[in-house]
């Protein structure tokens, strides 16, 4: 198990950290299996999505913001981040990516993203490598 720290700068932001996951996978020397990632927070999620066009991240955040705005929905939670909790539940807090020959089996345009909904801040992501080779 490893902990990856990812820093966000904005209240809502998608931060790609695929390269860090791949670097740690290589360092572990694992050849075949799955890599599980879990963010230990209730206002940040994880997703695999397109990393070629930054407009995809912008559109995702805009869509979530439109569905669940921070203000105006009569939320009762005093910290004014109820929207962040809901967005995290919708996106999810974990992803699992298979790997082979020590390489993540992501598609050509896929990347692994921290979805920040109550930043900026540093988030901790647990990385667990499950090997399937002998």
N, C-alpha and C positions, 0 to 999 in steps of 0.2 A: 504494500500500500504506500502511496505517495500523496503528498498534498501539493497542489498547484495553486499559487496565488495569482489572481488576476485583478488588475486595477481598472476601475471605470472612472470616467471623468465627469459624465453627465448624469442627470437624474434617470433618464431613460436612454439606454445605449446598448448596442450589440458589439461585443468585443471578441474578435476571433483569436483563438489560442491553439489552433490545430498544430502549428509547428512545435509548440512546447510539448504537446502530447506525443507527437512523433519522436521528438528528441529523447524524451524519457523512456518511451517504448524501446528505442534502439539501445539506450544505455542499459536497460534491463536484460537485453539479450534474448528476449522472447521471440520465437519464430512463428508460432501458430496459436490462435486463440481469440479471445475477445477482450476488449478494453472497456471497462465500465467507469463512467464518470458521474459523480454526484455532487451537487452544490449544497453546502451546509447552511442554507439561508432560506428564509420564508418570503423574501422580496426579490429574489433573483432566480432565474431558471437557466436551463441548458437546451440547446437545439442544434441540429445539423441542418444547414441550409446553404444556399448559394453564396459563394465567396468571390465571384467574378465581378459582379455589378453591385456597387454600394447602394444603389437605389432599392435593391431588394430589402436590405436591413431597414432603410428609411421607410419603405412602404409597410413592412411588418409592424414597426413601431407606430406608425401613423394609424394603421388599422386597429391595433390594440388600444391606442389612445382614443380613437373614435368610439370604439365599443364600450370602453370603460374609462371615462375621463377621471382625472384626479379629484375634481370638485363638481358639485351640482347634483350628486346622486343620493344625498341625504345619508352618507355613511356615518356611523356612530363612533368608530374607532378614533380615539383622540389624537393619534399621531399623524393623521392626515395622509396615510399611505395605504388605506384599504384597497385602492386601485392596484397597488403593487402586489398585494397578496393575491388578489383575484387573477391578475395577469400571470403570476408565477404558477398558480394552480392550473391555468389553461395551457401554458407552455410545458410545464413539467420541470422536475429538478434533476433528471438523470437522462443520460444517453448511453447506448452500448454500441460499440463499433468493432466489427471483426477485423482481424489482421492476419496476414500471411506473409511468409518470408520477412518478418519484422517490419512490414509496411501496413499502415492503416488501409483498409479496403474502402475508402471513400470514393465516390464518383468524381469525375473530372472537375466539376464545378462545386463540390461540396466542401464545407469547412465546419469546424466545431466552434460554437459561439456561446459565450456567457451572455445571457439576456438580463441586463440590469434594469430594474424598475424603481429603485429607490436609492440612487447613488448621488454623487460618485463616492466610491469607497473601494477598499480591497476586499475581495471575496476569496474564500477557500473552497477548493474543489478537490474531492477525494478521487484519486485515480487507482483503480484496482485492475491488475492484469491477471486474467485467467488463461493459463496455458493449456493447450489441448495436445501438444506433442509429447512423446515419451521422453 
